[in-house]
Amino acid sequence: MTATLGFFTLTPTAVLVILLLGVLLFGKKLPEMGRMLGRGVVEFKKGLRGLEDEVDTASSAPRQEAPPLEAPRPPQRVVTTAPKFEDTPNNVTTPPKV
């Protein structure tokens, strides 16, 4: 029974050597590393479960339609308060000559 990962084949001997190296490198910290790895896996599964729940609730929830738009109103008349100027020849003043 061998597992193939890309170009590498994991034989029982290779797994044993990897475990031995892990014990030699991490030694006393191995139980702590195992706990941290376990917590990481649990958090990852919780995250996946949360995503699955969001997808399920989004697909099963009834779709809400936007409220209808109100009918357009006619334009309003605006009273201007600015003075009006007329362009008649009587109102045109010429600048003084210097």
VMD Tcl script that builds the backbone (N, CA, C; Angstrom):
set m [mol new atoms 294]
animate dup $m
set s [atomselect $m all]
$s set {name element resname resid chain x y z} {
  {N N MET 1 A 0.841 -1.165 0.000}
  {CA C MET 1 A 0.000 0.000 0.000}
  {C C MET 1 A 0.893 1.238 0.000}
  {N N THR 2 A 0.901 1.982 -1.106}
  {CA C THR 2 A 1.707 3.191 -1.197}
  {C C THR 2 A 0.831 4.340 -1.667}
  {N N ALA 3 A 1.065 5.516 -1.110}
  {CA C ALA 3 A 0.338 6.714 -1.512}
  {C C ALA 3 A 1.222 7.524 -2.445}
  {N N THR 4 A 0.636 8.041 -3.490}
  {CA C THR 4 A 1.401 8.817 -4.447}
  {C C THR 4 A 1.032 10.288 -4.317}
  {N N LEU 5 A 2.026 11.130 -4.103}
  {CA C LEU 5 A 1.830 12.574 -4.039}
  {C C LEU 5 A 2.678 13.205 -5.131}
  {N N GLY 6 A 2.063 13.483 -6.268}
  {CA C GLY 6 A 2.817 14.080 -7.362}
  {C C GLY 6 A 3.882 13.128 -7.858}
  {N N PHE 7 A 5.153 13.504 -7.706}
  {CA C PHE 7 A 6.265 12.679 -8.162}
  {C C PHE 7 A 6.785 11.757 -7.058}
  {N N PHE 8 A 6.372 12.003 -5.814}
  {CA C PHE 8 A 6.908 11.258 -4.690}
  {C C PHE 8 A 5.970 10.130 -4.290}
  {N N THR 9 A 6.537 9.022 -3.884}
  {CA C THR 9 A 5.765 7.896 -3.383}
  {C C THR 9 A 6.097 7.719 -1.911}
  {N N LEU 10 A 5.068 7.729 -1.060}
  {CA C LEU 10 A 5.287 7.552 0.380}
  {C C LEU 10 A 5.196 6.075 0.725}
  {N N THR 11 A 6.314 5.498 1.011}
  {CA C THR 11 A 6.361 4.113 1.458}
  {C C THR 11 A 6.322 4.106 2.977}
  {N N PRO 12 A 6.021 2.981 3.598}
  {CA C PRO 12 A 6.023 2.931 5.063}
  {C C PRO 12 A 7.373 3.333 5.657}
  {N N THR 13 A 8.445 3.026 4.995}
  {CA C THR 13 A 9.771 3.392 5.492}
  {C C THR 13 A 9.934 4.918 5.465}
  {N N ALA 14 A 9.468 5.569 4.400}
  {CA C ALA 14 A 9.581 7.022 4.294}
  {C C ALA 14 A 8.743 7.702 5.383}
  {N N VAL 15 A 7.560 7.157 5.658}
  {CA C VAL 15 A 6.703 7.718 6.707}
  {C C VAL 15 A 7.396 7.579 8.062}
  {N N LEU 16 A 8.013 6.447 8.314}
  {CA C LEU 16 A 8.718 6.216 9.574}
  {C C LEU 16 A 9.884 7.194 9.727}
  {N N VAL 17 A 10.629 7.434 8.669}
  {CA C VAL 17 A 11.749 8.374 8.715}
  {C C VAL 17 A 11.238 9.795 8.970}
  {N N ILE 18 A 10.143 10.183 8.349}
  {CA C ILE 18 A 9.566 11.517 8.566}
  {C C ILE 18 A 9.123 11.678 10.014}
  {N N LEU 19 A 8.471 10.654 10.571}
  {CA C LEU 19 A 8.051 10.712 11.975}
  {C C LEU 19 A 9.255 10.802 12.912}
  {N N LEU 20 A 10.295 10.044 12.626}
  {CA C LEU 20 A 11.500 10.077 13.450}
  {C C LEU 20 A 12.138 11.468 13.410}
  {N N LEU 21 A 12.207 12.069 12.243}
  {CA C LEU 21 A 12.746 13.424 12.125}
  {C C LEU 21 A 11.873 14.426 12.887}
  {N N GLY 22 A 10.569 14.236 12.832}
  {CA C GLY 22 A 9.670 15.115 13.574}
  {C C GLY 22 A 9.907 15.033 15.059}
  {N N VAL 23 A 10.099 13.825 15.590}
  {CA C VAL 23 A 10.364 13.654 17.026}
  {C C VAL 23 A 11.705 14.269 17.398}
  {N N LEU 24 A 12.712 14.074 16.554}
  {CA C LEU 24 A 14.025 14.639 16.852}
  {C C LEU 24 A 14.022 16.169 16.806}
  {N N LEU 25 A 13.320 16.739 15.852}
  {CA C LEU 25 A 13.317 18.189 15.708}
  {C C LEU 25 A 12.468 18.888 16.767}
  {N N PHE 26 A 11.279 18.339 17.044}
  {CA C PHE 26 A 10.354 19.028 17.929}
  {C C PHE 26 A 10.373 18.499 19.359}
  {N N GLY 27 A 10.758 17.268 19.546}
  {CA C GLY 27 A 10.942 16.695 20.879}
  {C C GLY 27 A 9.816 16.979 21.851}
  {N N LYS 28 A 10.108 17.800 22.880}
  {CA C LYS 28 A 9.148 18.063 23.949}
  {C C LYS 28 A 7.958 18.900 23.469}
  {N N LYS 29 A 8.137 19.625 22.385}
  {CA C LYS 29 A 7.061 20.487 21.890}
  {C C LYS 29 A 6.071 19.731 21.002}
  {N N LEU 30 A 6.288 18.445 20.773}
  {CA C LEU 30 A 5.439 17.680 19.873}
  {C C LEU 30 A 3.978 17.638 20.334}
  {N N PRO 31 A 3.669 17.391 21.637}
  {CA C PRO 31 A 2.261 17.405 22.049}
  {C C PRO 31 A 1.600 18.775 21.836}
  {N N GLU 32 A 2.369 19.843 22.122}
  {CA C GLU 32 A 1.832 21.194 21.913}
  {C C GLU 32 A 1.570 21.442 20.430}
  {N N MET 33 A 2.478 20.988 19.574}
  {CA C MET 33 A 2.297 21.154 18.128}
  {C C MET 33 A 1.078 20.364 17.655}
  {N N GLY 34 A 0.877 19.176 18.212}
  {CA C GLY 34 A -0.301 18.369 17.860}
  {C C GLY 34 A -1.589 19.071 18.249}
  {N N ARG 35 A -1.607 19.675 19.457}
  {CA C ARG 35 A -2.795 20.410 19.906}
  {C C ARG 35 A -3.076 21.588 18.984}
  {N N MET 36 A -2.025 22.316 18.651}
  {CA C MET 36 A -2.205 23.475 17.771}
  {C C MET 36 A -2.719 23.047 16.394}
  {N N LEU 37 A -2.185 21.940 15.887}
  {CA C LEU 37 A -2.633 21.425 14.599}
  {C C LEU 37 A -4.091 20.991 14.678}
  {N N GLY 38 A -4.460 20.323 15.777}
  {CA C GLY 38 A -5.845 19.895 15.962}
  {C C GLY 38 A -6.798 21.074 16.039}
  {N N ARG 39 A -6.414 22.131 16.776}
  {CA C ARG 39 A -7.262 23.326 16.865}
  {C C ARG 39 A -7.420 23.987 15.502}
  {N N GLY 40 A -6.335 23.984 14.746}
  {CA C GLY 40 A -6.393 24.574 13.410}
  {C C GLY 40 A -7.357 23.819 12.504}
  {N N VAL 41 A -7.324 22.495 12.578}
  {CA C VAL 41 A -8.234 21.683 11.769}
  {C C VAL 41 A -9.680 21.928 12.191}
  {N N VAL 42 A -9.924 22.013 13.514}
  {CA C VAL 42 A -11.285 22.253 14.008}
  {C C VAL 42 A -11.782 23.615 13.542}
  {N N GLU 43 A -10.945 24.659 13.632}
  {CA C GLU 43 A -11.348 25.990 13.182}
  {C C GLU 43 A -11.617 26.000 11.678}
  {N N PHE 44 A -10.812 25.271 10.922}
  {CA C PHE 44 A -11.017 25.190 9.485}
  {C C PHE 44 A -12.360 24.545 9.163}
  {N N LYS 45 A -12.685 23.469 9.873}
  {CA C LYS 45 A -13.970 22.797 9.653}
  {C C LYS 45 A -15.128 23.694 10.038}
  {N N LYS 46 A -14.986 24.464 11.135}
  {CA C LYS 46 A -16.042 25.395 11.538}
  {C C LYS 46 A -16.260 26.457 10.458}
  {N N GLY 47 A -15.165 26.941 9.899}
  {CA C GLY 47 A -15.272 27.937 8.835}
  {C C GLY 47 A -15.977 27.385 7.609}
  {N N LEU 48 A -15.636 26.146 7.232}
  {CA C LEU 48 A -16.300 25.523 6.093}
  {C C LEU 48 A -17.777 25.319 6.377}
  {N N ARG 49 A -18.096 24.902 7.585}
  {CA C ARG 49 A -19.493 24.679 7.955}
  {C C ARG 49 A -20.263 25.997 7.907}
  {N N GLY 50 A -19.626 27.082 8.363}
  {CA C GLY 50 A -20.263 28.393 8.306}
  {C C GLY 50 A -20.528 28.832 6.874}
  {N N LEU 51 A -19.561 28.583 5.989}
  {CA C LEU 51 A -19.760 28.926 4.581}
  {C C LEU 51 A -20.883 28.102 3.969}
  {N N GLU 52 A -20.939 26.813 4.304}
  {CA C GLU 52 A -22.001 25.965 3.786}
  {C C GLU 52 A -23.360 26.446 4.268}
  {N N ASP 53 A -23.446 26.856 5.549}
  {CA C ASP 53 A -24.709 27.358 6.090}
  {C C ASP 53 A -25.137 28.627 5.366}
  {N N GLU 54 A -24.185 29.528 5.093}
  {CA C GLU 54 A -24.516 30.762 4.385}
  {C C GLU 54 A -25.040 30.462 2.989}
  {N N VAL 55 A -24.407 29.515 2.302}
  {CA C VAL 55 A -24.839 29.166 0.953}
  {C C VAL 55 A -26.228 28.536 1.005}
  {N N ASP 56 A -26.464 27.656 1.983}
  {CA C ASP 56 A -27.770 27.011 2.097}
  {C C ASP 56 A -28.870 28.017 2.399}
  {N N THR 57 A -28.625 28.942 3.333}
  {CA C THR 57 A -29.659 29.912 3.688}
  {C C THR 57 A -29.886 30.908 2.550}
  {N N ALA 58 A -28.848 31.238 1.819}
  {CA C ALA 58 A -29.004 32.182 0.710}
  {C C ALA 58 A -29.808 31.555 -0.421}
  {N N SER 59 A -29.606 30.268 -0.666}
  {CA C SER 59 A -30.322 29.624 -1.763}
  {C C SER 59 A -31.747 29.266 -1.367}
  {N N SER 60 A -32.020 29.016 -0.093}
  {CA C SER 60 A -33.363 28.622 0.318}
  {C C SER 60 A -34.222 29.813 0.720}
  {N N ALA 61 A -33.613 30.957 0.991}
  {CA C ALA 61 A -34.373 32.136 1.397}
  {C C ALA 61 A -35.152 32.675 0.203}
  {N N PRO 62 A -36.405 33.127 0.438}
  {CA C PRO 62 A -37.169 33.687 -0.684}
  {C C PRO 62 A -36.533 34.985 -1.168}
  {N N ARG 63 A -36.553 35.149 -2.448}
  {CA C ARG 63 A -35.919 36.318 -3.041}
  {C C ARG 63 A -36.853 37.513 -2.882}
  {N N GLN 64 A -36.330 38.590 -2.340}
  {CA C GLN 64 A -37.138 39.781 -2.128}
  {C C GLN 64 A -36.996 40.702 -3.328}
  {N N GLU 65 A -38.154 41.116 -3.853}
  {CA C GLU 65 A -38.126 42.015 -4.996}
  {C C GLU 65 A -38.056 43.454 -4.507}
  {N N ALA 66 A -37.491 44.290 -5.322}
  {CA C ALA 66 A -37.363 45.703 -4.976}
  {C C ALA 66 A -38.751 46.346 -5.017}
  {N N PRO 67 A -39.011 47.311 -4.132}
  {CA C PRO 67 A -40.324 47.968 -4.161}
  {C C PRO 67 A -40.495 48.730 -5.474}
  {N N PRO 68 A -41.746 48.845 -5.947}
  {CA C PRO 68 A -41.947 49.538 -7.229}
  {C C PRO 68 A -41.597 51.018 -7.103}
  {N N LEU 69 A -41.105 51.567 -8.187}
  {CA C LEU 69 A -40.733 52.979 -8.209}
  {C C LEU 69 A -41.997 53.830 -8.278}
  {N N GLU 70 A -41.986 54.991 -7.631}
  {CA C GLU 70 A -43.155 55.856 -7.704}
  {C C GLU 70 A -43.174 56.568 -9.048}
  {N N ALA 71 A -44.377 56.932 -9.482}
  {CA C ALA 71 A -44.555 57.555 -10.787}
  {C C ALA 71 A -43.859 58.914 -10.806}
  {N N PRO 72 A -43.311 59.297 -11.955}
  {CA C PRO 72 A -42.633 60.601 -12.027}
  {C C PRO 72 A -43.649 61.734 -11.871}
  {N N ARG 73 A -43.244 62.763 -11.155}
  {CA C ARG 73 A -44.116 63.920 -10.928}
  {C C ARG 73 A -43.857 64.967 -12.002}
  {N N PRO 74 A -44.868 65.785 -12.297}
  {CA C PRO 74 A -44.647 66.839 -13.302}
  {C C PRO 74 A -43.683 67.878 -12.750}
  {N N PRO 75 A -43.004 68.608 -13.638}
  {CA C PRO 75 A -42.038 69.601 -13.156}
  {C C PRO 75 A -42.728 70.708 -12.364}
  {N N GLN 76 A -42.032 71.217 -11.370}
  {CA C GLN 76 A -42.569 72.263 -10.509}
  {C C GLN 76 A -42.142 73.625 -11.047}
  {N N ARG 77 A -42.996 74.636 -10.864}
  {CA C ARG 77 A -42.638 76.004 -11.255}
  {C C ARG 77 A -41.854 76.630 -10.114}
  {N N VAL 78 A -40.741 77.259 -10.451}
  {CA C VAL 78 A -39.886 77.878 -9.457}
  {C C VAL 78 A -39.944 79.388 -9.662}
  {N N VAL 79 A -40.221 80.110 -8.588}
  {CA C VAL 79 A -40.275 81.564 -8.655}
  {C C VAL 79 A -38.878 82.104 -8.420}
  {N N THR 80 A -38.410 82.924 -9.333}
  {CA C THR 80 A -37.072 83.481 -9.187}
  {C C THR 80 A -37.135 84.768 -8.378}
  {N N THR 81 A -36.136 84.989 -7.585}
  {CA C THR 81 A -36.090 86.200 -6.774}
  {C C THR 81 A -35.015 87.155 -7.257}
  {N N ALA 82 A -34.270 86.774 -8.267}
  {CA C ALA 82 A -33.210 87.643 -8.783}
  {C C ALA 82 A -33.827 88.731 -9.661}
  {N N PRO 83 A -33.256 89.925 -9.675}
  {CA C PRO 83 A -33.800 90.995 -10.526}
  {C C PRO 83 A -33.596 90.667 -11.996}
  {N N LYS 84 A -34.515 91.132 -12.809}
  {CA C LYS 84 A -34.420 90.886 -14.241}
  {C C LYS 84 A -33.790 92.095 -14.909}
  {N N PHE 85 A -32.947 91.875 -15.863}
  {CA C PHE 85 A -32.310 92.934 -16.629}
  {C C PHE 85 A -32.763 92.796 -18.066}
  {N N GLU 86 A -33.152 93.890 -18.616}
  {CA C GLU 86 A -33.603 93.875 -20.007}
  {C C GLU 86 A -32.517 94.460 -20.895}
  {N N ASP 87 A -32.381 93.882 -22.066}
  {CA C ASP 87 A -31.393 94.363 -23.033}
  {C C ASP 87 A -32.084 95.253 -24.066}
  {N N THR 88 A -32.474 96.391 -23.654}
  {CA C THR 88 A -33.059 97.351 -24.597}
  {C C THR 88 A -32.030 98.440 -24.868}
  {N N PRO 89 A -32.095 99.092 -26.003}
  {CA C PRO 89 A -31.104 100.131 -26.317}
  {C C PRO 89 A -31.122 101.291 -25.321}
  {N N ASN 90 A -32.231 101.547 -24.673}
  {CA C ASN 90 A -32.305 102.653 -23.729}
  {C C ASN 90 A -31.530 102.346 -22.448}
  {N N ASN 91 A -31.391 101.076 -22.119}
  {CA C ASN 91 A -30.739 100.702 -20.861}
  {C C ASN 91 A -29.224 100.537 -20.992}
  {N N VAL 92 A -28.714 100.522 -22.222}
  {CA C VAL 92 A -27.278 100.304 -22.417}
  {C C VAL 92 A -26.553 101.603 -22.151}
  {N N THR 93 A -25.599 101.535 -21.243}
  {CA C THR 93 A -24.798 102.714 -20.922}
  {C C THR 93 A -23.422 102.550 -21.530}
  {N N THR 94 A -22.872 103.610 -21.983}
  {CA C THR 94 A -21.530 103.541 -22.548}
  {C C THR 94 A -20.528 103.936 -21.492}
  {N N PRO 95 A -19.367 103.337 -21.514}
  {CA C PRO 95 A -18.362 103.689 -20.520}
  {C C PRO 95 A -17.885 105.133 -20.751}
  {N N PRO 96 A -17.516 105.808 -19.696}
  {CA C PRO 96 A -17.052 107.196 -19.852}
  {C C PRO 96 A -15.743 107.252 -20.639}
  {N N LYS 97 A -15.574 108.329 -21.409}
  {CA C LYS 97 A -14.344 108.497 -22.179}
  {C C LYS 97 A -13.288 109.156 -21.327}
  {N N VAL 98 A -12.118 108.710 -21.437}
  {CA C VAL 98 A -11.026 109.227 -20.623}
  {C C VAL 98 A -10.143 110.127 -21.414}
}
mol reanalyze $m
mol bondsrecalc $m
mol representation Tube
mol addrep $m
